Amino acid sequence: MNRTVSMTGAATVAVTVFLFAVFILCDFTFGSYLVCMFLPVGYIMMAAGLRHESGKDRKTAADTGLVLAGVYAVLILLVYFAQTTTVLTEPLNDQASRILQYNRGGLLFNYDLLGYGMMALSTFFIGLSMKAENKTDHWLKRLLIIHGVFFPGCFIMPMTGMFTSMADGKSGNGGSIALLFWCLYFIPVGILAWKHFRDRDEEKETC
């Protein structure tokens, strides 16, 4: 059961990030928002699987990563549930739109960045907790740890006011390019994690 849940989570991560990239390229905003609500669930399942494998001397790092995954999930679900419900179905005045509408760089956009900053911290600690035993594990561990470098930017950039132009509808393609770059980085994480869990010897699982 542990391996099945972990593999399902890793597959969910890979598929949802891939679909997110496709929807960005197709300019299908609702689809990209929708898959973003499944990604955190898959990531928690994947992170819980890696946490389960960690040794006693690495449990603190693994637990930290799993708790941060929960924080990430809460923030992201709030952001995208708001986009697919209130923003989509309710008439909003300009002030409310600036705050709630994701693509105008307001409060919920900043919460989104904070959420992915928490995800970056989570992958960093989960990566630290891994004991790499083969080439796949080494690559997965490196990608998870290096992904942690996204945290400072996600945390600090909203404080600089650099996204204020989005509130006036002047955002360019830079954001989409950055998101596509992130997708290209994170899809292999899901694939490698799936391979890691698939190749795991069931007899090594601990209760």
Secondary structure, DSSP 8 states (H G I E B T S, - for coil): -HHHHHHHHHHHHHHHHHHHHHHHHHT-HHHHHHHHTTHHHHHHHHHHHHHHHS-GGGHHHHHHHHHHHHHHHHHHHHHHHHHHTHHHHS---HHHHHHH-GGGTSHHHHHHHHHHHHHHHHHHHHHHH----SHHHHHHHHHHHHGGGHHHHHHHHHHHTTTHHHHTT---SHHHHHHHHHHHHHHHHHHHHHHHHHHS-GGG---
